[in-house]
Amino acid sequence: MTDNRFIWSCYGWKLSVHVPYLIFVCFALLLCLFLSNWQWQRAKAADVRYSQYQQQATLPVSGLAKSPQDYQKVSISGEIKNHFFLDNRIYQGVAGWHVLAEVKTNNVLLLVNLGWLPKQAQLSLQQTLPEQIDVQGLIKKPQPGFMLETAEYDPSWPQLLQQIQIPLLNEHFAYELSPFVLYSETPITNLIPAPLTMENKYPMHLGYAIQWFLIGGVGFSWFIYICRQELKENETQ
């Protein structure tokens, strides 16, 4: 072994391997395999969600059960107790908010996404919401994403939300909201309904998984080829 290089032999097949390059290639290969597996897991999860969405789409509208399922079609009637604005919602290329109403039904307190409102200077509604609503749509548990700043430190929170964090709202207002959000398909005042829709992202994530696997395989194959070529050059000198 000289200059951080050694000759590796297996069944008469030899390679001239530089240790730093080998370490780098092994790290890159492991990273590609990790990313490939991660995308594959996301593909399987996306396929399960889409199958559940399609299954629920074939069922009729029902009342809100105590233990509903994601993407279930439900109809509710209730009293609006409060409302919030969900920031950074885009409709046909225009920035705006989604209006979330806190609705008291006979047996549960539920957030209802009433629809889209164009952003304006004042954080307010263009038209007053009715006291009582009767709406239907799909329900789903919100999945909060990563935030750089804790919501409680935002001076406009909770009136203006960056994402739906039901446990945080429960803690702030000392009540118990349902863990689900109803995405209303029923028009309310001048709000544009924002119904819950879904596309199957299984092919996209599967494509990324294959892409990362091929990148790792091609990179490792190229490394083997370079090592073989270097060995041949050294043997001819």
C-alpha contacts under 8 A as a table, 3 or more apart, distances in Angstrom:
res1	aa1	res2	aa2	distance
1	M	4	N	6.58
1	M	5	R	5.36
1	M	6	F	4.39
1	M	7	I	7.15
2	T	5	R	5.22
2	T	6	F	6.62
3	D	18	H	8.00
4	N	18	H	5.73
4	N	19	V	5.55
4	N	20	P	7.40
5	R	16	S	6.86
5	R	17	V	5.44
5	R	18	H	4.24
5	R	19	V	5.87
6	F	16	S	5.97
6	F	17	V	5.46
6	F	18	H	6.61
6	F	19	V	7.64
7	I	14	K	6.63
7	I	15	L	5.62
7	I	16	S	4.74
7	I	17	V	6.16
8	W	14	K	5.46
8	W	15	L	5.10
8	W	16	S	6.43
8	W	17	V	6.92
9	S	12	G	6.09
9	S	13	W	5.43
9	S	14	K	4.32
9	S	15	L	6.48
10	C	13	W	5.13
10	C	14	K	6.50
14	K	228	R	7.16
14	K	231	L	7.60
15	L	224	I	7.47
15	L	227	C	5.33
15	L	228	R	5.19
15	L	231	L	6.07
16	S	227	C	4.98
16	S	228	R	6.44
16	S	230	E	6.25
16	S	231	L	5.01
17	V	21	Y	7.62
17	V	22	L	6.81
17	V	227	C	5.84
18	H	21	Y	5.40
18	H	22	L	6.11
19	V	22	L	4.97
19	V	23	I	6.19
20	P	23	I	5.20
20	P	24	F	6.26
21	Y	24	F	5.09
21	Y	25	V	6.04
22	L	25	V	5.14
22	L	26	C	6.04
23	I	26	C	5.22
23	I	27	F	6.18
24	F	27	F	5.17
24	F	28	A	6.13
25	V	28	A	5.03
25	V	29	L	5.96
25	V	219	G	7.75
25	V	220	F	6.81
25	V	223	F	7.51
26	C	29	L	5.06
26	C	30	L	6.13
27	F	30	L	5.22
27	F	31	L	6.16
28	A	31	L	5.04
28	A	32	C	6.19
28	A	216	G	7.20
29	L	32	C	5.14
29	L	33	L	6.20
29	L	216	G	5.03
29	L	217	G	7.62
29	L	219	G	7.65
29	L	220	F	6.97
30	L	33	L	5.08
30	L	34	F	6.05
30	L	216	G	7.99
31	L	34	F	5.04
31	L	35	L	6.18
32	C	35	L	5.15
32	C	36	S	6.00
32	C	212	W	5.30
32	C	213	F	6.19
32	C	215	I	7.01
32	C	216	G	5.29
33	L	36	S	4.97
33	L	37	N	6.13
33	L	212	W	6.88
33	L	213	F	5.98
33	L	216	G	6.86
34	F	37	N	5.21
34	F	38	W	6.10
35	L	38	W	4.94
35	L	39	Q	6.15
35	L	209	A	7.08
35	L	212	W	6.44
36	S	39	Q	5.29
36	S	40	W	6.19
36	S	208	Y	7.01
36	S	209	A	4.11
36	S	210	I	6.66
36	S	211	Q	7.52
36	S	212	W	5.06
36	S	213	F	5.59
37	N	40	W	4.91
37	N	41	Q	6.18
37	N	209	A	6.55
38	W	41	Q	5.18
38	W	42	R	6.30
38	W	209	A	7.53
39	Q	42	R	4.94
39	Q	43	A	6.05
39	Q	205	H	5.37
39	Q	206	L	6.63
39	Q	208	Y	6.26
39	Q	209	A	4.97
40	W	43	A	4.93
40	W	44	K	6.34
40	W	205	H	6.48
40	W	206	L	5.84
40	W	209	A	5.47
41	Q	44	K	5.23
41	Q	45	A	6.25
42	R	45	A	5.03
42	R	46	A	5.99
42	R	202	Y	7.82
42	R	205	H	6.42
43	A	46	A	5.09
43	A	47	D	6.17
43	A	201	K	6.92
43	A	202	Y	4.53
43	A	203	P	7.25
43	A	204	M	7.62
43	A	205	H	4.84
43	A	206	L	5.64
44	K	47	D	5.10
44	K	48	V	6.32
44	K	202	Y	6.78
45	A	48	V	5.15
45	A	49	R	6.31
46	A	49	R	5.13
46	A	50	Y	6.11
46	A	200	N	6.85
46	A	201	K	5.87
46	A	202	Y	5.52
47	D	50	Y	5.14
47	D	51	S	6.08
47	D	200	N	6.71
47	D	201	K	7.19
47	D	202	Y	5.36
48	V	51	S	5.16
48	V	52	Q	6.20
49	R	52	Q	5.09
49	R	53	Y	6.13
50	Y	53	Y	4.90
50	Y	54	Q	6.14
50	Y	198	M	7.10
50	Y	199	E	7.18
50	Y	200	N	5.74
51	S	54	Q	5.14
51	S	55	Q	6.09
52	Q	55	Q	5.07
52	Q	56	Q	6.18
52	Q	70	D	7.74
52	Q	71	Y	7.42
53	Y	56	Q	5.29
53	Y	57	A	6.18
53	Y	70	D	7.59
53	Y	71	Y	5.53
53	Y	72	Q	7.97
53	Y	198	M	7.52
54	Q	57	A	5.03
54	Q	58	T	6.80
55	Q	58	T	5.65
55	Q	59	L	7.24
56	Q	59	L	5.36
56	Q	71	Y	6.08
56	Q	72	Q	5.46
56	Q	73	K	7.14
57	A	60	P	7.88
57	A	71	Y	7.65
57	A	72	Q	7.50
57	A	73	K	7.42
59	L	73	K	7.50
60	P	73	K	6.94
61	V	72	Q	7.94
61	V	73	K	4.91
61	V	74	V	5.12
61	V	75	S	6.53
61	V	136	Q	7.88
62	S	73	K	6.40
62	S	74	V	4.76
62	S	75	S	6.08
63	G	74	V	5.23
63	G	75	S	5.35
63	G	76	I	6.46
64	L	68	P	6.84
64	L	74	V	5.72
64	L	75	S	6.78
64	L	76	I	6.76
65	A	68	P	5.30
68	P	72	Q	6.93
69	Q	72	Q	5.62
69	Q	139	I	7.61
69	Q	140	K	7.39
70	D	138	L	7.82
70	D	139	I	5.79
70	D	140	K	4.49
70	D	141	K	6.57
71	Y	138	L	5.08
71	Y	139	I	5.15
71	Y	140	K	5.61
72	Q	138	L	5.36
72	Q	139	I	5.71
72	Q	140	K	7.74
73	K	136	Q	7.17
73	K	137	G	5.45
73	K	138	L	4.56
73	K	139	I	6.74
74	V	136	Q	5.55
74	V	137	G	5.76
74	V	138	L	6.24
74	V	139	I	7.25
75	S	134	D	7.40
75	S	135	V	5.75
75	S	136	Q	4.06
75	S	137	G	6.66
76	I	105	T	7.20
76	I	134	D	5.82
76	I	135	V	5.70
76	I	136	Q	6.26
77	S	105	T	6.14
77	S	132	Q	7.30
77	S	133	I	5.68
77	S	134	D	4.34
77	S	135	V	6.58
78	G	103	V	5.75
78	G	104	K	5.21
78	G	105	T	4.37
78	G	106	N	7.24
78	G	132	Q	5.64
78	G	133	I	5.72
78	G	134	D	6.76
79	E	103	V	5.34
79	E	104	K	5.11
79	E	105	T	6.65
79	E	131	E	5.65
79	E	132	Q	4.51
79	E	133	I	6.48
80	I	83	H	7.63
80	I	101	A	6.26
80	I	102	E	5.70
80	I	103	V	4.48
80	I	104	K	6.39
80	I	130	P	7.46
80	I	131	E	5.46
80	I	132	Q	6.11
80	I	133	I	7.33
81	K	101	A	7.45
81	K	102	E	5.51
81	K	103	V	5.87
81	K	104	K	6.78
81	K	131	E	7.94
82	N	101	A	5.92
82	N	102	E	5.06
82	N	103	V	7.49
83	H	99	V	6.82
83	H	100	L	5.44
83	H	101	A	4.26
83	H	102	E	5.68
83	H	159	Q	7.64
84	F	99	V	5.89
84	F	100	L	5.04
84	F	101	A	6.43
84	F	158	P	7.15
84	F	159	Q	4.98
84	F	160	L	6.09
84	F	161	L	7.14
85	F	97	W	5.79
85	F	98	H	5.68
85	F	99	V	4.85
85	F	100	L	6.04
85	F	159	Q	6.17
85	F	160	L	4.83
85	F	161	L	5.97
86	L	89	R	7.22
86	L	97	W	5.26
86	L	98	H	4.91
86	L	99	V	6.35
86	L	100	L	7.03
86	L	160	L	5.97
86	L	161	L	4.77
86	L	162	Q	5.91
86	L	163	Q	6.58
86	L	164	I	7.66
87	D	96	G	6.89
87	D	97	W	4.95
87	D	98	H	6.88
87	D	160	L	6.50
87	D	161	L	5.90
87	D	162	Q	5.31
87	D	163	Q	7.63
88	N	95	A	6.31
88	N	96	G	6.07
88	N	97	W	6.13
88	N	162	Q	7.44
89	R	95	A	5.88
89	R	96	G	5.15
89	R	97	W	5.17
89	R	98	H	6.38
89	R	116	W	7.47
90	I	93	G	5.87
90	I	94	V	5.42
90	I	95	A	4.68
90	I	96	G	5.93
90	I	97	W	7.81
91	Y	94	V	5.27
91	Y	95	A	6.64
91	Y	96	G	7.34
91	Y	116	W	7.44
94	V	118	P	7.14
95	A	118	P	6.29
95	A	119	K	6.07
96	G	116	W	6.72
96	G	117	L	5.52
96	G	118	P	4.10
96	G	119	K	4.09
96	G	120	Q	7.88
97	W	116	W	5.67
97	W	117	L	5.26
97	W	118	P	6.31
97	W	119	K	6.14
98	H	113	N	6.72
98	H	114	L	7.16
98	H	115	G	5.35
98	H	116	W	4.50
98	H	117	L	6.13
98	H	194	A	7.92
99	V	113	N	5.92
99	V	114	L	5.58
99	V	115	G	5.75
99	V	116	W	6.41
99	V	117	L	7.06
100	L	111	L	6.19
100	L	112	V	5.42
100	L	113	N	4.54
100	L	114	L	5.98
100	L	115	G	7.79
101	A	111	L	5.55
101	A	112	V	5.08
101	A	113	N	6.44
101	A	114	L	6.79
102	E	109	L	6.85
102	E	110	L	5.77
102	E	111	L	4.74
102	E	112	V	6.46
103	V	109	L	5.73
103	V	110	L	5.24
103	V	111	L	6.14
103	V	112	V	6.82
104	K	107	N	7.76
104	K	108	V	6.18
104	K	109	L	4.64
104	K	110	L	6.49
105	T	108	V	5.40
105	T	109	L	6.24
105	T	110	L	7.60
108	V	177	L	7.30
108	V	178	S	6.64
109	L	176	E	6.98
109	L	177	L	5.04
109	L	178	S	5.97
110	L	177	L	5.57
110	L	178	S	5.23
110	L	179	P	8.00
110	L	180	F	7.17
110	L	181	V	6.67
110	L	182	L	7.58
111	L	177	L	7.26
111	L	178	S	7.42
111	L	180	F	7.33
111	L	181	V	5.13
111	L	182	L	6.43
112	V	181	V	5.69
112	V	182	L	4.66
112	V	183	Y	5.99
112	V	184	S	6.62
113	N	181	V	7.02
113	N	182	L	6.03
113	N	183	Y	4.81
113	N	184	S	5.83
113	N	194	A	7.38
114	L	183	Y	6.83
114	L	184	S	5.50
114	L	185	E	7.95
114	L	186	T	7.84
114	L	187	P	7.52
114	L	188	I	6.64
114	L	191	L	6.91
114	L	192	I	7.85
114	L	193	P	6.14
114	L	194	A	7.25
115	G	183	Y	7.96
115	G	184	S	7.19
115	G	187	P	7.79
115	G	188	I	7.87
115	G	191	L	5.23
115	G	192	I	4.93
115	G	193	P	4.03
115	G	194	A	4.80
115	G	195	P	7.85
116	W	191	L	5.46
116	W	192	I	4.92
116	W	193	P	6.24
116	W	194	A	6.32
117	L	125	L	7.97
117	L	191	L	5.71
117	L	192	I	6.84
120	Q	123	L	6.92
125	L	128	T	6.47
126	Q	190	N	7.79
127	Q	189	T	6.60
127	Q	190	N	6.98
128	T	189	T	7.75
129	L	188	I	7.63
129	L	189	T	6.82
130	P	133	I	6.67
135	V	184	S	6.11
135	V	185	E	7.14
135	V	186	T	5.37
136	Q	182	L	7.90
136	Q	183	Y	7.90
136	Q	184	S	5.51
136	Q	185	E	5.97
136	Q	186	T	6.22
137	G	182	L	6.27
137	G	183	Y	5.39
137	G	184	S	4.55
137	G	185	E	5.10
137	G	186	T	7.50
137	G	195	P	6.91
137	G	196	L	7.81
138	L	182	L	5.73
138	L	183	Y	5.46
138	L	184	S	7.02
138	L	195	P	7.38
138	L	196	L	6.29
139	I	180	F	6.11
139	I	181	V	5.39
139	I	182	L	4.31
139	I	183	Y	6.05
140	K	180	F	5.23
140	K	181	V	5.50
140	K	182	L	6.73
141	K	179	P	5.95
141	K	180	F	4.40
141	K	181	V	6.09
142	P	164	I	6.42
142	P	165	Q	7.56
142	P	179	P	7.79
142	P	180	F	6.84
142	P	181	V	6.90
143	Q	164	I	7.79
144	P	163	Q	6.21
144	P	164	I	6.32
144	P	165	Q	6.29
145	G	163	Q	7.62
147	M	150	T	6.81
149	E	153	Y	7.26
149	E	154	D	7.77
150	T	153	Y	5.81
150	T	154	D	7.30
151	A	154	D	5.41
151	A	157	W	6.58
151	A	158	P	7.97
151	A	161	L	7.92
151	A	162	Q	7.87
152	E	155	P	7.66
152	E	157	W	6.47
152	E	158	P	7.75
153	Y	157	W	7.73
154	D	157	W	5.35
156	S	159	Q	5.94
156	S	160	L	5.47
156	S	161	L	7.90
157	W	160	L	5.09
157	W	161	L	5.98
158	P	161	L	5.89
158	P	169	L	7.62
161	L	164	I	6.71
165	Q	168	L	5.49
165	Q	169	L	6.52
166	I	169	L	5.06
166	I	170	N	6.14
166	I	177	L	6.84
166	I	179	P	6.50
167	P	170	N	5.04
167	P	171	E	6.22
168	L	171	E	5.13
168	L	172	H	6.15
169	L	172	H	5.03
169	L	173	F	6.01
169	L	174	A	7.94
170	N	173	F	5.46
170	N	174	A	5.38
170	N	175	Y	5.10
170	N	176	E	5.38
170	N	177	L	6.37
171	E	174	A	5.18
171	E	175	Y	7.18
178	S	181	V	7.56
183	Y	194	A	6.73
183	Y	195	P	5.34
183	Y	196	L	5.85
184	S	187	P	7.76
184	S	193	P	6.45
184	S	194	A	6.97
184	S	195	P	5.92
185	E	193	P	5.61
185	E	194	A	6.95
185	E	195	P	5.34
186	T	193	P	6.69
187	P	190	N	7.56
187	P	191	L	6.59
187	P	192	I	6.62
187	P	193	P	5.82
188	I	191	L	5.77
188	I	192	I	7.85
188	I	193	P	7.84
200	N	203	P	7.33
201	K	204	M	5.25
201	K	205	H	6.34
202	Y	205	H	5.40
202	Y	206	L	5.97
203	P	206	L	5.02
203	P	207	G	5.98
204	M	207	G	5.15
204	M	208	Y	6.42
205	H	208	Y	5.03
205	H	209	A	6.18
206	L	209	A	4.99
206	L	210	I	6.25
207	G	210	I	5.19
207	G	211	Q	6.04
208	Y	211	Q	4.89
208	Y	212	W	6.21
209	A	212	W	5.40
209	A	213	F	6.25
210	I	213	F	5.06
210	I	214	L	6.08
211	Q	214	L	5.21
211	Q	215	I	6.12
212	W	215	I	5.03
212	W	216	G	6.22
213	F	216	G	5.25
213	F	217	G	6.16
214	L	217	G	4.92
214	L	218	V	5.87
215	I	218	V	5.29
215	I	219	G	5.97
216	G	219	G	5.18
216	G	220	F	6.13
217	G	220	F	5.26
217	G	221	S	6.09
218	V	221	S	5.06
218	V	222	W	6.07
219	G	222	W	5.16
219	G	223	F	6.27
220	F	223	F	5.00
220	F	224	I	6.35
221	S	224	I	5.12
221	S	225	Y	6.22
222	W	225	Y	4.98
222	W	226	I	6.19
223	F	226	I	5.18
223	F	227	C	6.24
224	I	227	C	5.12
224	I	228	R	6.23
225	Y	228	R	5.16
225	Y	229	Q	6.21
226	I	229	Q	5.11
226	I	230	E	6.14
227	C	230	E	5.18
227	C	231	L	6.25
228	R	231	L	5.14
228	R	232	K	6.34
229	Q	232	K	5.16
229	Q	233	E	6.26
230	E	233	E	5.08
230	E	234	N	6.20
231	L	234	N	5.15
231	L	235	E	6.21
232	K	235	E	5.13
232	K	236	T	6.34
233	E	236	T	5.30
233	E	237	Q	6.49
234	N	237	Q	5.35
